[in-house]
């Protein structure tokens, strides 16, 4: 049973920083891709950042240069360092893991952590 548990969300002023963490348990390993999506009220869930097993990363244009996605394979944890936060970054941030097994892709989601950017 895969479980993804996010932490690190909260209230921050514009220009501030937060670091999100997502701890994976179960069958998720360093061979699996992990990343972050976010969903603001009235909007669809959208990709923020993703990191593959080879540590290559993908970022949404809106966060490029401000956010950094990394992983600690020993802890089975993925991080999202968010700097220079803007009010438009406010959303619920979800951790996602994708696992390939016997030719099929399985996706797992965490429950989300709220990020509020406001003065």
PyMOL commands that set and color helices and strands:
alter all, ss='L'
color gray80, all
select helices_A, chain A and resi 61-63+87-89
alter helices_A, ss='H'
color red, helices_A
select strands_A, chain A and resi 3-7+10-12+18-25+33-39+46-51+57-59+67-72+77-82+91-101+104-109+113-117
alter strands_A, ss='S'
color yellow, strands_A
deselect
rebuild
show_as cartoon
